[in-house]
Amino acid sequence: MFFPKIAFWIQILVSLLLGLLFGILLNPETGFVSSNTLKPYLPWMKLPGDVFLNLLQMIMIPLVIVSIALGVSSLRNLKDLWSLGSKTLFYFIFTTVIAVSIGISLTLVIKPGKYIQSQTIESKVNVQEPKLNENQESIPEIIATIIPKNLVNVWSKQQMLSIVFFGMILGIFFLTSKESGTALKAFCHSLESFCLWVVATAMKLAPLAVLGLMSFAIVQIGFSLFFGLLSYIGTVLFGLFCILVFYGLLILVFTRKNPFRFLNQVREIPLLGFSTSSSSSVLPYSLKLAKEKLKLKETVADFVLPLGATVNMDGTALYQAVATVFLSQVYQVDLSPLDLFLLVGTVTAASIGTAATPGVGLVILASILHTFHIPIEGITILFGVDRFLDMCRTSVNLTGDLSCAFIMDHIWKETNPNENI
């Protein structure tokens, strides 16, 4: 960070406002600077953002693989996987699919990208790669190709579903071969630490990147970006609210408890998540609250909450779904019904591999955009408001973890009251 004594979110906010101001002043529509005069300086304007994005993309694939592998291996043994683990994972997957579906549906209905899509975006639309639904494969062929035949090829093409599958296979190996997998697992921990260090280092460039990228975006796209971003933010926030309502319904159905009382009991957790933007940072306090305030069994709390901090990212999944469809509208990339179906699976699987650290969601989003042939440069439009949305979706992620633990405590008590894990 350039000003370490100033809160990071304030640095981002100030950079965003300065970027908007500079973009307005330098936009040819205002008449202060002509487009011919400004053109040679545009690459320099977005250079910090390019460096930032390249750093994130550099570690994208290894971070996804090791995060998923270590997340699966946290189940400790196969007995956990098929008892409490199977119920917990089913809950996580189910709520994530619902979150992604909510995000896609809201974005298709609200169409926040329509405020930007009519603008000319410097030759980005005209150089797209062929669409996925050209030379369409059958669904069985698509499922078969998820299993990677060539890891190098999968890595180079950034085929996310295959990468996620490989990470899960690696995690199951750690789970079932504890002795022979010790060294490799230790390497994965080190690799994850390196990737997160790169992310942390890249985030130090974030204020300057926001300043340059937002200035560049306003200059290139025009003032309609304001309306598009406001509509985009509103879509994400409304989607996150819908997820909280969905959690409340699940609590009411499975526990017969008052969901408003539950939300009041755990209110400190989403507030902490909002300020830190990191599920893992709040985990110790979540465990303490779950055991002392919610009175959950230690077995359930110790199992569900750490696993949830790794693999349960409903808020992040909704954000990635909204962002993907939003940018497809911006760049006028038509997503077919099959593309949308694959998007649900891709975002659900990718969100499981999202590390609970600020900024990592952008890494995963870049890979999803690449999968659906949407220009990755679109992240430059979103990054200025990403920090605020990251704080909001982290709060939802943490609430989702606690609601799952609360529900599993009741389900586990009814079905396996005497079993120890």
Long-range contacts (C-beta under 8 A, 24 or more apart in sequence): 1-203, 1-204, 1-206, 1-207, 2-204, 2-207, 2-208, 3-207, 8-203, 8-206, 8-387, 9-387, 9-388, 9-391, 11-206, 11-207, 12-206, 12-207, 12-210, 12-384, 12-387, 12-388, 13-387, 13-388, 14-207, 15-206, 15-207, 15-208, 15-210, 15-211, 15-214, 15-384, 16-210, 16-211, 16-214, 16-384, 16-385, 18-211, 19-210, 19-211, 19-212, 19-213, 19-214, 19-215, 19-218, 19-384, 20-214, 20-215, 20-218, 20-226, 20-384, 22-211, 22-215, 22-218, 23-214, 23-215, 23-216, 23-217, 23-218, 23-219, 24-218, 24-223, 26-215, 26-218, 26-219, 27-218, 27-219, 27-222, 27-223, 28-219, 29-222, 29-223, 38-219, 42-216, 42-219, 42-220, 45-212, 45-215, 45-216, 45-219, 46-212, 46-213, 46-216, 46-380, 47-212, 48-205, 48-208, 48-209, 48-211, 48-212, 48-213, 49-209, 49-210, 49-212, 49-213, 49-216, 49-380, 49-383, 51-205, 51-209, 52-202, 52-205, 52-206, 52-209, 53-209, 53-366, 53-376, 53-379, 53-380, 55-198, 55-199, 55-201, 55-202, 55-205, 56-199, 56-202, 56-359, 56-362, 56-363, 56-366, 57-363, 57-366, 57-376, 58-198, 59-194, 59-195, 59-198, 59-199, 59-363, 60-158, 60-363, 60-364, 60-366, 60-367, 61-155, 61-158, 61-163, 61-367, 62-191, 62-195, 63-192, 63-195, 63-196, 63-199, 63-353, 63-355, 63-360, 63-363, 64-160, 64-163, 64-164, 64-167, 64-350, 64-353, 64-364, 64-367, 65-163, 65-166, 65-167, 65-170, 65-353, 66-167, 66-188, 66-189, 66-191, 66-192, 66-195, 67-167, 67-192, 67-310, 67-353, 67-354, 67-355, 68-164, 68-167, 68-168, 68-170, 68-171, 68-311, 68-352, 68-353, 69-167, 69-168, 69-170, 69-171, 69-174, 69-185, 69-188, 70-171, 70-174, 70-185, 70-188, 70-189, 70-192, 70-310, 71-171, 71-307, 71-310, 71-311, 71-352, 71-353, 72-167, 72-168, 72-170, 72-171, 72-172, 72-174, 72-175, 73-171, 73-174, 73-175, 73-185, 74-306, 74-307, 74-310, 75-175, 75-307, 76-175, 76-421, 77-175, 78-175, 78-176, 79-421, 80-303, 80-421, 81-175, 83-416, 83-419, 83-421, 84-299, 84-300, 84-303, 84-304, 84-408, 84-412, 84-416, 84-421, 85-303, 85-307, 87-408, 87-411, 87-412, 88-303, 88-304, 88-307, 88-308, 88-404, 88-408, 89-311, 91-404, 91-407, 91-408, 92-307, 92-308, 92-311, 92-312, 92-352, 92-404, 93-348, 95-243, 95-246, 95-247, 95-250, 95-312, 95-314, 95-400, 95-404, 96-312, 96-313, 96-314, 96-317, 96-348, 96-351, 96-352, 97-344, 97-348, 98-243, 98-246, 98-314, 99-239, 99-243, 99-246, 99-314, 99-315, 99-317, 99-318, 99-321, 100-317, 100-318, 100-320, 100-321, 100-343, 100-344, 100-347, 100-348, 100-351, 101-321, 101-344, 102-239, 102-242, 102-243, 102-246, 102-318, 103-236, 103-239, 103-317, 103-318, 103-319, 103-320, 103-321, 103-322, 103-325, 104-321, 104-322, 104-325, 104-340, 104-343, 104-344, 106-235, 106-238, 106-239, 106-242, 106-322, 107-235, 107-321, 107-322, 107-325, 107-326, 107-329, 108-325, 110-231, 110-234, 110-235, 111-329, 112-228, 112-231, 112-232, 112-234, 112-235, 112-326, 112-329, 113-228, 113-232, 113-325, 113-326, 113-327, 113-328, 113-329, 113-330, 114-228, 114-329, 115-224, 115-225, 115-227, 115-228, 115-231, 116-221, 116-224, 116-225, 116-228, 116-329, 116-330, 116-381, 117-329, 117-330, 117-331, 117-332, 118-224, 119-221, 119-222, 119-224, 121-220, 121-221, 121-330, 121-331, 122-220, 124-331, 124-375, 124-377, 125-331, 125-332, 125-333, 125-375, 128-331, 128-333, 128-373, 128-375, 129-373, 130-373, 131-333, 131-334, 131-373, 132-336, 132-338, 132-339, 132-342, 132-372, 132-373, 133-336, 133-338, 133-339, 136-338, 142-342, 158-367, 158-370, 158-371, 159-371, 160-346, 160-349, 160-350, 160-367, 160-368, 160-371, 161-345, 161-346, 161-349, 164-349, 164-350, 164-352, 164-353, 167-353, 192-355, 195-355, 196-355, 196-357, 196-360, 199-355, 199-357, 199-359, 199-360, 199-363, 200-357, 200-359, 202-359, 203-358, 203-359, 206-359, 206-383, 206-387, 209-383, 210-383, 210-384, 213-380, 213-383, 213-384, 214-380, 214-383, 214-384, 216-380, 217-380, 217-381, 217-384, 221-381, 225-381, 228-330, 228-381, 229-381, 229-384, 229-385, 232-322, 232-323, 232-326, 232-382, 232-385, 233-385, 233-388, 233-389, 235-322, 235-326, 236-318, 236-319, 236-322, 236-323, 236-389, 236-392, 236-393, 237-389, 237-392, 239-318, 239-319, 239-322, 240-315, 240-318, 240-392, 240-393, 240-396, 243-314, 243-315, 243-318, 243-396, 243-400, 244-396, 244-399, 247-399, 247-400, 247-403, 250-403, 250-407, 251-403, 251-406, 251-407, 254-407, 254-410, 254-411, 255-406, 255-407, 255-410, 257-406, 262-294, 262-403, 262-406, 263-399, 265-289, 265-293, 265-294, 266-293, 266-294, 266-399, 266-402, 269-395, 269-398, 269-399, 269-402, 270-395, 270-396, 270-398, 270-399, 271-395, 272-398, 273-391, 273-394, 273-395, 273-397, 273-398, 274-391, 274-392, 274-394, 274-395, 275-391, 276-358, 276-394, 277-358, 277-387, 277-390, 277-391, 277-394, 278-356, 278-357, 278-358, 278-394, 279-308, 279-309, 279-313, 279-356, 279-394, 279-397, 279-398, 279-401, 280-309, 280-310, 280-355, 280-356, 280-357, 281-356, 282-398, 283-309, 286-398, 286-401, 286-402, 289-402, 290-402, 290-405, 290-406, 294-402, 294-405, 294-406, 294-409, 296-405, 296-406, 296-409, 297-409, 297-412, 297-413, 299-412, 299-420, 299-421, 300-405, 300-408, 300-409, 300-412, 301-405, 301-409, 303-421, 304-401, 304-404, 304-405, 304-408, 305-401, 305-402, 305-405, 308-400, 308-401, 308-404, 308-405, 309-356, 309-401, 310-356, 311-352, 311-353, 312-397, 312-400, 312-401, 312-404, 313-351, 313-352, 313-354, 313-356, 313-393, 313-397, 314-351, 314-396, 314-397, 314-400, 315-392, 315-393, 315-394, 315-395, 315-396, 315-397, 315-400, 316-351, 316-354, 316-361, 316-364, 316-393, 316-397, 317-347, 317-348, 317-351, 318-393, 318-396, 319-361, 319-389, 319-393, 320-347, 320-350, 320-351, 320-361, 320-364, 320-365, 320-368, 321-347, 323-365, 323-382, 324-365, 324-368, 324-369, 324-372, 324-374, 326-382, 327-369, 327-374, 327-375, 327-378, 327-381, 327-382, 328-372, 328-374, 330-378, 330-381, 331-374, 331-375, 331-378, 333-372, 333-373, 333-374, 335-372, 339-372, 343-368, 343-372, 346-371, 356-397, 358-387, 358-390, 359-390, 361-386, 361-390, 361-393, 362-386
